[in-house]
């Protein structure tokens, strides 16, 4: 058995795209907004009392955070353990 012959560019480094056409990147909609968050706040209540609970304050895990993630971007969230990343 023999493998079929493959046709390719005649010269090393020759363009595979037709002339006059820009090469494709393989990413459609690059720059399209996938996720947008504006002024996000997440507070957790602090309670006091065993029998009668009362609200005495809040822990601010996230306060006024805005974020936009576009297609093709990589975003990382960094912080200490227990700081509210999740």
C-alpha positions in Angstrom: 0.0 0.0 0.0 1.1 3.5 -0.7 -0.1 6.8 0.6 -1.8 9.2 -1.8 0.3 12.1 -3.1 -0.4 15.4 -1.4 -0.6 18.7 -3.3 0.8 21.7 -1.5 2.6 25.0 -2.2 5.2 24.6 -4.9 7.8 26.6 -3.0 8.7 26.5 0.7 7.0 29.5 2.5 4.5 30.0 -0.3 1.1 31.4 0.8 -1.7 28.9 1.1 -4.3 31.7 1.0 -5.4 33.0 -2.5 -3.6 36.2 -3.5 -5.2 39.5 -2.5 -7.0 37.9 0.4 -5.9 38.5 4.0 -5.0 35.4 6.0 -7.7 34.2 8.4 -7.1 34.1 12.2 -9.6 31.3 13.0 -11.3 33.5 15.6 -14.8 34.8 14.6 -16.2 37.8 16.3 -12.8 38.8 17.9 -13.4 41.7 20.2 -17.1 40.9 20.7 -18.2 41.5 24.4 -18.9 38.1 26.1 -19.3 39.3 29.7 -19.9 42.8 31.1 -20.3 43.6 34.8 -20.9 47.2 36.1 -20.7 48.3 39.7 -21.0 44.8 41.2 -21.3 44.7 45.0 -21.4 41.6 47.2 -21.8 42.0 51.0 -22.2 39.3 53.6 -24.1 40.1 56.8 -22.5 40.0 60.3 -25.1 38.8 62.9 -24.9 38.9 66.7 -27.0 37.1 69.3 -27.9 33.5 70.0 -31.7 33.7 70.5 -32.5 37.0 68.9 -30.2 37.6 65.9 -29.6 41.1 64.9 -27.7 42.6 62.0 -24.6 44.4 63.2 -22.7 45.1 60.0 -21.4 43.7 56.7 -18.3 42.2 55.2 -17.7 43.7 51.8 -16.4 40.9 49.6 -16.7 43.0 46.4 -17.5 46.7 46.3 -18.1 48.6 43.0 -16.2 46.3 40.6 -16.7 46.7 36.8 -15.3 44.2 34.3 -15.6 43.6 30.5 -14.3 40.4 28.9 -14.2 40.3 25.1 -13.8 37.2 22.8 -10.1 36.3 22.5 -9.1 37.8 25.8 -7.7 35.8 28.8 -8.5 37.2 32.2 -7.2 36.1 35.6 -8.5 36.9 39.0 -5.8 37.0 41.7 -6.2 37.3 45.5 -5.5 35.9 48.9 -7.3 32.8 50.2 -10.7 33.8 51.6 -10.8 37.2 49.9 -14.0 36.6 47.9 -12.8 35.6 44.5 -15.5 33.0 44.0 
